[in-house]
Each structure stands twice: as C-alpha cells, then as structure tokens.
Amino acid sequence: MATIEQKVQELRHATSTSELPADARDVTKPGAMNARTKPMILTEAMGNKPYLWNPVFNRGTAFSEQERKDRNLEGLLPPVVESIELQSARVMEQIRDEQEPLEKFIILNALQSTNEALFYHVVIKNLEELAPVIYTPTVGEACQKYDRIFRQPLGMYFSAFRHKGRFYEVMRNWPSHNVQIIVVTDGGRILGLGDLGTNGMGIPVGKIGLYVAGGGFHPDHSLPAQLDCGTDNQELLDDKFYLGEKAKRMTGEEHMEVVAEFCEAAHHCFPNCLIQFEDFQTSQAFDILDKMRDKYLCFNDDIQGTGGVVTAGIINGLKAQGTEVKDAKVLFYGAGSSAVGVANMICSLLQKEGGLSEKEAKQHIHMIDSKGLVTTHRGDELPAHKKIFAAGDDIPDMKDLTEIVKYMKPHAVVGLTGGGEAWDKEMIEEMCKHVEKPLVFPLSNPTSQAEITAENAYKFSKGKCIFAAGSPFAPVEYEGKKLIPGQANNVFIFPGVGFGSVMIKAKTVTDDMFIAAARGLADYVSKEQIEKGNIYPEISDLRNISAVVAAAVANAAYDTKNTHLTKKPKDMLAYIKSKMWVPGKSEIDNAVHDSITNHQIEQDVKEARQP
C-alpha cells in the first residue's frame, strides 16, 4: 500500500484543474459558468424540480414568470412572484419570532441549505443582528449540538480513516472547479469548548458565511471542510448521533500526514485557493502553520487573525490613552496559540512603529498560564511556543494575578484562556493605578467564557477602562452614561485578509500583510470615535471594512513582490470592491441558462429528459 508521502507525490502529477480554460480557474474573475462541474451545468440546463432542490440555483418565489417557463418550474412554486427584499422580510420575521439564538441559527441553516442567494441577502442586510447568530457566540452552542440539529452537510468531510490516500479524488466531488477559499478544522479545539470532533463543522460553515457575506467571496467558490481525525471526547464517542468516526484522535506525525495530504490535494485541485486553518489544538496549530505557510497560500485565524484584530485595538487604544507605541506594555492571560499569535503581531508592531529591537519588544510582553507568570526559570519544561515570550532571570516568579499586574504595570491586559471569569475588582483597580484608561480585552469565546463581563469591567474601573471582548456584550449604563463595549472580533480581519490575498494572487500570507490589515482596520475608526473610547468600528459596516482591509493587504503583498499579479491596479480599493459578490446582482446570471450552446451538454440534457 502506498504511503501518504507517495500519494502526495502522485498528486503532483495527476490531472489538475489548471488544464481548464483560463476564465474557469482565474480567481480574480469569480462566477465563470465553466468553473462549475458538469453535473451542476446539467442541473442548470435541465431546470425542473432538481433545479429547485439545488440551493445554488434556487430563488424560490423570486423566479419571474418567464424564468419559470424556461426552467420547467410552472406549477412547482406558488403563483406569486416576489422580490428578494420581500422574501428577506419574511425570513427576518420568522427569525425575530424566535427567542432562543439556537433556533434562529437553525432557521438560517435551513435557508442556506435551500436558497443560497436569499440566505446571503438576509445576512448582508442584517449583519449586525445576524453575525452573532451564524458565528460566535451562537455557533458555540450549535457545535455542541451539531449532531442533533444536523440537516444538510453544507461542506465537505474528509475522513482520515476512510479517505486517507484519496483526498484529491474526494475533493473533486465538490461542484466547482475554482474554489478560492477553504476553511478547514479538525474540531480539536472549538472556541473555548475543547474537542468537539466533527461537530466542529459549524465553525467552517459559519466562517465561510462571513467570508461571503462580509468579505465578498462568491459562494460558488467557497468550501467549508472538516477533517475527521477522531475525537478524545468520550461523550461524543458514546453518542449514537455523533457524525464522525468512533475512534480516538490521531496525534503527532500521523495527524500531520493527514493535514499535509489535505493541503496538497487542495493546492492541486484548486491551485489558486487560500486555505484557512481553524480551531486545531494549540501545539498542532503552530506545527501546521510552520510547515505549510511558505508552501501554500494559507494562514491560521486563531494565531494570525486574532493577532491582527487585537493589534488594531491596541493601536487605537494607545491613541486613546496617549501612550506611545514604544512604551506600550501588554500582559496576556493565557499562553496558547491565539495568545502567542497576538503577541507576535504586537511584537512586530513595537518594532515597526515603535522603533524597538526584537529583544526590546519582547521585554514589553508577558504571559500568564495556569502556573502563573511564564518564565524561563520557574522549573517546568516549557513548550516551544511559550518560550518565545518567557520572562528571563531578571523577572521574579509570580502566580497571583494582581501581584503580576502591580509589578508589570501593563497598559493592556488580553485574556485568551477560554476559562470564564477570572479578572476581579482588585486586579482592575490595580491597573487603574498605573494607567488612566487601561485596555481590558477579555477575548475568550463564546461570551460565557470571557474573563470579565463588560458591566464589571466598567464598574471596577469607574467607567475609565477601554473595553473590547471577543463576542458582543450589551451596552452598559454607568453613572448616567451609556458605555458601548467594543468587539475585538476576528471577523474584522479574516474576510479582508482572505479576499485581498486571493484577488492580488498572493504567493503566501505574510506577517507584513497582517500588520497592514491591522493598520487598515485601526485607521478605519475616526479620531472622534477613538476619543470616545470606541476603538473598533460597527460590524454593520463589515463589507466596507473588509474592502479597506483587503486593499491594505493586497498593497502590502504587491509592494513586497509577493504576488503573481503582473500589473498593480491603479486604485486598489476600487479594484477590490469591483470583485465583491452581491447576491441578486453579481451572481452568475440566470440568463446563462439560455446561452448554453455546448453540443455535448445539449445531448446529455435531451437524454436525461427522456422518459
């Protein structure tokens, strides 16, 4: 039997989508008809009930009378013809009638399974209301119950037990020749909820939803993917409804071989796509990123995306404080993959914009884990990722959080433990002794896992702190003032980084591109808003934010010669916006149905229609 490495080598010589016509594989020209696979084109051409069953084509009551005649849909739909706006209003009424967020999630999940254009129209028009439903915090509960609420797959599953050695073959079953964005997880560390195995599929599905709705990717070219590498969650292994393999989780080299085969299959099947890794266990996340980042167009949102969005908040938070970048001190509560990713990004910021050396920058950043302050001399063996920011011999060992804050005098404290409330009144008051407007960032998701609530942060700091969490918190009334908690949500970063990288045909996703993304996001917030303590923009403006971030990323890639695009667009922002998909307008025009002239397709359709 061939080894995985041999299979990977075989992929490099197998038939590739690169043999398709240029417009079918050009990622800067989304929506090409011949980017679809033959079964999809046949469905488009034949019409009738299968056409309505396909969420890519189905428009429901929005089909005009002429379209119903052309596609043999007459009698298969209610007679009324409705606008997509009226359809959207009906969906929102259904959603608002539900009290529980999970029920709202289920309604949207069902809509996405039946009418893709309407789903994205609803989400785009109601982003501020629905982003917390399709992603954090609701997606956390949805993943915990994913095997119970399952309706349609909405993505692809790659089994390390059943498909290993055949990932490329399996991947070709996806109904597009031109995938531009893949979000993949193995379910190893879902938000702050731990190992959820294949129940983690809710994360790639939710993220792809935001890549499309918030970032402008075409849904035809977007792929949520779940690697089934087993699970160590005994409750799931004992659950009759669990949708994955009833096997213990793969680790070490065996796990890395699975990820390597997936990446090579994706690269060969879709040569210009971007792979975003999501919610892998900490040690594996770093190893995967280290091995893949220079080989493929890819990034890890937990490590790099979180780093970008927090860095943007730090930039604006320091402005609000009046603190120079070179003087900033940041304390991390948590030392996992996300924390180290953020710390690396802030370290780069201190060097680029603060003028510090790498050694000096690292001395401004400290980390706390379950054993206290992370130091090189506390007696335990540190994993590689913790050694990067471990304090030296000149810093004493400390375990008490307030004691550490008193010693370090940080301008910002960043929580990424996923362990729930841990920051008390004493700690926040201690921060306020050293900084008039301390930056308090409890970033653990979902909301229930945040290190402190917005209400307590404002109360303990007497309304002085600048607060931003990973998930949304409601406004807080304090001494007659309405304080609006910020949201340091990765959604401000990852759609733009992904879209900009793909549309500029970047070779790799570099740290410089993430710094550019952070600066683009930070600069989007006005001086007046920063002075009010609002360091992040409103999520309702996400598509414009993503366009600005994407343009910044694309410029950074082009300026460092990290792109396959031969000619730089004169106006990068205008170029990016021109590529963004809008449901009901820029999806593949239904009139294409009438212009299919390929003789073989016509013959296939005639044969298929025979009784």
N, C-alpha and C positions, 0 to 999 in steps of 0.2 A: 504493500500500500504506500502511495506517495506521501511524503511528509508535507507539512504545511508550507515549509520553505520552498519545496519543489512545486507545489501548487501555485505559490506566489510567482515563481519564475515562469510557470506556464501562462499565467495571466498576461504577462508582459508580451507574449507572442500570440495571444488569442485575438479573434476579430474584435475590433473596437468600434465604438460609435464615432470615432474620428474618420471613419470611412463614409459617413453620412454626408449629404450636401452641406456646404458651409453654413447656410442660414439655419439649418436644423440643429447645429451644435454651437452657434455663436451666442455666448451668454449675454452679450450686450444687445441682442435682438430677441427679447423674450416673446413667446406667443406664436412662434412659427408653426404652421399647421403640420408640416412634415417632421416636427420634433416629437409628435405623438406616434405611438406604436400603431401597427396596422389594425389590431382589434379595436382600438379607440376610434380610428378613422372610419372603420366599417360601421361602428355604432353611430357615429355622426351622420354617415351617409344613409343608413337604413331608417333611422327615426323609429317611430312606434314606441311600444312600451319599454323596451330596453333603453331607449333614449331617456325616458323619464326616470328610470332606475339609476342612471349614472349621475352622480352629484356634480360632475364637471360640466355636463351639458344641461341638466335640468334647470329650468327657470320657472317651473310651476305655472301659476296663473299669469305670469308676465309674458308668456308667449303670445304674440299677436295672432289674429285670425289667419293671416297669410302663412305664418310660420307653422301653425297647427295643420294647415292643409299640406304644406310642403313636406312636413315630417310625419305625416300619418298619425297625428295626435288628436284629431277631431273625435269627440266623444270620450276621450280618456282624461279630460280635465273638466272642471266646472266651466260653464259657458262664459263667465265674466273674464274680461281682460283687465289686469291690474298693473299699476306701475310698481317698480321695485320699492318706491317710497311707501306706498300703501301696504305692501307686503311686510316691509320693515316695521311699520307701525303696529301691525297685528302681532308680530313676534315680540316686540317690546312690551305690548300689553300682557301677553302670556307670561313673560319673564317677571314683570313687575307684580303680577298677581301672586307669585311665589314668594314666601318669606325666607325660606332656607337657601343659602348660597349654593348648596349642592344641587338642589332642584333646578336652579337657574342654569347651572353647569350642564345638567342632563338635557335640558331643552336645547341649549346651544350645540351640544354634542350631537344630538339627533338631527338638528338642522344642517350641521356640517356634513353629516352622512348622506343628506338627500339633496341639498341645494347650496353648492359652494359659493356661488356669486351672492346669493342672498345672505348667507352667513357672514361673509366679509363686509358686505354693505352695512349690515346691522352693527358689527363690531366697530368698523371705522367711524360710523356716525355717532357711536355711543362709547368711545374708547375709555373715557374716564370712569364710566359706570361699569363697563364690562371687562376691562383688563383685569381687575381683581377676581373676576369670576372665571375667566378662561386660564388665568395663571395664578400666581400667588396673591392671596393666601388660600383661595378655594381649591386650587389644584392639589394642595397637600392632602386634604380630606378625600378628594377624588381619587388620588393614587392609592390611599389606604383601602379604598373600597372599589378599586377599578375592576376587579374580577366580578364584583356584584352588579355594577352598573353598566357592564360591557354591552355595547350594541353592535358597533362596526369597528374594524381594526384601525382605520384612518392612517395607517402607516405600514411599515414592513417589519417582520420579526425574523431575525437571523439566529437560528439555534446552533450553539456551539456543539450540541450533542447530535443533531440530525442533519445539519447542513455544512458542517466543517469540511473544508476542502472544495465546497461547491458554492461559496458565497457569490461569486461572479455570475454563475448560472442562475441562482435565485434572484439576484438583483436585476437581472434583465427582464424579470416579470413585471417590474414597475412600468406603468403605462406612459412613460415619457423617455425619449432618447436624450433629453437635455436637462438633467437635474442640475440646478445651480446652488442649492443649499441643502445640506443634510444635517439634522440634529440627531445625535446618537447617544444613547445611555446604555449602561448595563444594569441600571437600577440599584447600584451598590450603596449609594448614599443619597437618598432622595430628600432634598431640603434638609431639615433637622430631624427627619423621621427615620433615618437608618436604611437598612437593606430591605427594599420592597420588591426585589426581583423584577419580573415582567409587569408587575403593577406600576412600575415606573414609567410605562409608556405614556401616561398622561403628561409627563414633562416634555418630551419631544413634540407631541401633538400640540400642547399649549404654546411652546416656543415657536414652532412653525407658524401657528396662528398669528403670533406677534411679528414674526419676520415678514409675513404677508401684509397684515393689517397696518402695522406700524412702520415697517421698513420698505415696503413697495415691491417685494418679490412677487413674481407671478405664481399663483398656486399650482399651475401645471408643472412647475419646475422646482417644487419644494417637497422634501422627503423626510418625514419623521421615522426614525429607526430605533429598534430595540434589540440589543444583543442579549440573548438568553444564555448566560454563563452559570445558571444555577442560583441558589439563594441559601444563606445560612439562617434565614428567618424560619424557625421551626413552626410557627403558627401558620405560615403560608404553605410549608411542606405538608402540613396535616389538613389543609383546607381542600375540600373536594372541588371547589370552584376555581382554584388557582390555575392560571392560564399558562404557566411556564412549566419547564421540566422539573419533576420532583427529584432534585439532585442537589447536593452541596455545591457551593460556589467554587468555581475554578479560581486558582491563585497563581502567582508567580509567572514563570515562563509560559505555562500552559495558557493562562489568561492573555498574556501579551501576544501569543501567536494568533489568537482569535481576533484581537484588535488589529494586528498587522495585516491579516488576510482581509478583514473588512475594508481597511483603508486602501489596500492595493486594488481590491475589487471595485471600490467606488471610483478610484482615480482612473482605472482602465475603462470602466463603463461610462463614466461621466468626467472626461479629462479636465474640465474647467470648473468643477464644482468646489464649493467650500465645505469642509467638514467641521462642525462644531461639537466638541465633546462636552457632555453634560452629566453631572452627578455620579462620577466614578469615585470609588473610595480614595481617600487622600493620597496614600503612597502610590497607588496605581495611576492616579491623575497626573502626578508630576512625572512619573516614568514615561507614560504615554506621550505627554506633551514634549518631553525632551527628545524622544525617539522620532516623533512624527513632524515636529514643527518646521524643520528645514527640508523635509522631503515632500510634504504635501501642503496645499493651501488649507490651513486648519488653525483653530485656537480652542482653548478651554475657557468657557464663560465663567465658571466658578473661580478660576485663578485670574484670568486676564480681564474678563468683562467686569467682574466685581472691582478689580483694581482700577479700571478706567472710571467707573461711576463714582467710586469713593474719592479718587484723586480730584475729580471735578468738584465734588463737595468740599474737599479740603482747600482747593484753590479759592473758592468763593467764601468759605468760612474764614479763612485767614484774612481775606479782604474785609469782611465784616468786623473782625477783631482788631484790624490794624496791625497784624503781625506780618513781618517779613518772611518770605518763604525760607530763607536761610536760617531763620531762628526757630522754625516750627519743630515741635516735639510731639510724637504720636505714640500712644500706648494701645496695644492690641490685647483684647481679652479674648483669647483663642489663638491657636497656633497651627491650624490646619491648612489645607490647600488654599482656601479663599483668603485667609489672613495673610499668608505668605505672598500670594499673588498681589494683594493690595499693597503690602509693604514694599515689594519690589517696585511697583509702579510709583509709589510715593518717594522711594529712594531715587529713582530716575528723575523725578520732578525736582528734588532737592539739588541734584547735580546740575541738571539742565538750566533751571531757572533760579536756583539759589547759589550757584557757583561753588558748591561744596565738592570735595573729593568723594569717591565711593566710601572710603573708610569713615570720613566725617559724617556723611549722610546716614550710614548705618548706626552711628552713635546717637542719632536723633530718634531712633525707632526701637521700641522694646516690646516684648511679647510675654503674655501670661498664659500658662496652660494649667491643667488640673493639679500640677505640683507646685505652682507658684511662678515667680519670675523665671523666664528661661535664661539660664546662664551656662557658661562652659564649665563651671566648676561646682555644680550642685550635687554631683555624684552619680547621676544616671546617664545611660547611653542615649544620646540624642539622635533621632532620625535625621537624615541629610537635610531635609527642608527646614528643620528647626535650627540647625547650626548656623544658617545664613545670618540670622539676627540675634543670636545668643549673645548676651552681655558678657563682657570679659571680667578678668580678675579684679578690676577696679570698682565693680558694682557688687554690693553685698547680696547674699541670698535673702529673699523675702517671699513670704507667702500671703500675707494679709493685703487685700486689695487697696484699702485706704492708706496703709503704710507705703505701698508702692507708689500710689498717686502723690502722696506727700513728698516722697523722695525724688520722683521723676519730674514733677510739675509739668505734666503734658498740656498742650493746647487742645488736643483732641483725644478722645477715647473711642475705640472702634470695637464693637462686640460681634464676634463671629463664632460663637460656641455652639449654638443650637440648643442650649440647655435651659432656656427660660430665664425668668427674673433673677438677677444677681447683683445689680447695682443699687445700693441703698442710699438713704439720705446722707449718711456720714461721708460716703465716698464723693457724692455730687457736691456737697458743701466744701469738701477739701479742694476739689477742682476750682471752685469759685474763689477760693482764697488766692489763687495764683493767676487766674485768667478771668477777666470781667465777663466775657461771653464764651464759656467753654463749648467746644463742639462735642455733642453727645450723639453718637451714632450706634444704636443697637440694631445691627443689621441681620440678625438671625431670622430666618423664615421657617414656618409661617408666623403670623402675628403672635400666636400663643407662645412662641419660643424666643421672643425678643427679650433682651437683657434688662430692659426697663420700659415702662409704658410712657407715652408722651405726657400724660397727666402728672405722673410722679416726677418726671424729669423737670418739667416746668415748675412744679410746686417746690421741689427740693432746691432748685436754683433761683427761686423767687422770680421766675419768668425771664431770667437772663440767658439761659443756655440757647444755643442754636441746635435744634433737634432734627435728626433725619433717621428714619428707620428703613428696613428692607421691604416691609409691607406697609400698607396705608393705615394711619391712625386718624381718628376723627378730630376735628378742631377742638381746642381746649379753651375754656373761659378761665382767665386768671386775673383777679382784681380788676374786673371790668373790661379787660382786653381780650380780644379773640386771637388766639395764637394758632397758626396753621402749621402742623408738623410737616416737615419735608419728607420726601420719599427717595432714598438712595437706591432706586430700583434699577437693576441691570438693563431693563427694557429701554432706558435712555441711551444705552451704549451698543448692545449687541446687534440690533437690527441695522444700525448705521454702519458699524464696522463690517458686518457681513455684506451688506449691499454695496458699499463703497469698494471693498476688496474685490468683489466679483465683477462689478461694472468697469473697474480700471484694469481688470485682468491681472491682478497682483500675483506675484510668484509665491510669496509667503506672507504671513501676517506677523509683522514685527512689533517690538515694544514701542518703537518710534510711532507707529501707526496708532497704537493705543494712547500714547501721550497726546497725539494730535486729536484723537477722539475726545479725550478728557478736556483738552483746552477748548475744542469746539463746543462741547456741552456747557462748560463753565461760561464761555463768552456769550452764550445764548441768553443768559439771565442778565437783566438790566441792572445797572448800578442802584437804581431806586429800589428794586426788589431785594437786592443784597443788603442794603441799609436797613430794610425791614426785617431781616433775618431769614428771608426766603432764598435759599442757596440753590434750589433746583427749580426747573420750570414746571408748568402744569402738564400732566400727562395727556390732557385733551389735545395738546398741540404736538403729539408724538410724531406724526408724519413729517411735519416741518423740521422738528428737532432731528429726526433721523436723516433727513436730507442734508442738513448742515453738518452733522457728524460724518455722514458718508463722503461728502465733498472734502472735508478735512482729511479723512483717511486716504482718499484717492489722491489728493495732492501730495500727502506725505509719501505714498508709495511711488508716485511718478518722480518726485524730486530726488528720491534715493535710488532711482533706476531699478525699482523692484516691481516692474510691470512688463507685460507682453504687449501692451497697447502702444502702437508705434507713434501716434500723434496725440499730444495732450489737448483735450478740449479747451477752447478759449475761455469759456465760462463753465467751470466745473460744477457749480451748484445747478445751473440751468441744465447741464448735461445729465446730472443725476436725477433731477426731477422729471426729465423727459422719459426716463426709463422706468419710472414707478408705475406699477399696475393700479388701475382704479376699476373696481367692479361695476359692470353695467356700461362701461365706456371702452376700456382698453383691453378687455379680454378678447380672445380670438373671436372675430366677428362671426355671428351665426350665418351670415351670407356665404361664408366659405362652403357651407353645405351645398350650395347651388353651383359652385365652381369646381367641384371635384371632377377632373377630366381623365385621371389616370385609368387607362383601359382595364388593367387587371383588377382594380378596385371595383369598377363598374360590373365586371363579370362576376366577381365574388358576391356583390350585392344581389345581382339577379339570381344567382344560385341559392343564396341564403333565403331569398323571398319565395322560393318555390315551395308549394305545399308538400 
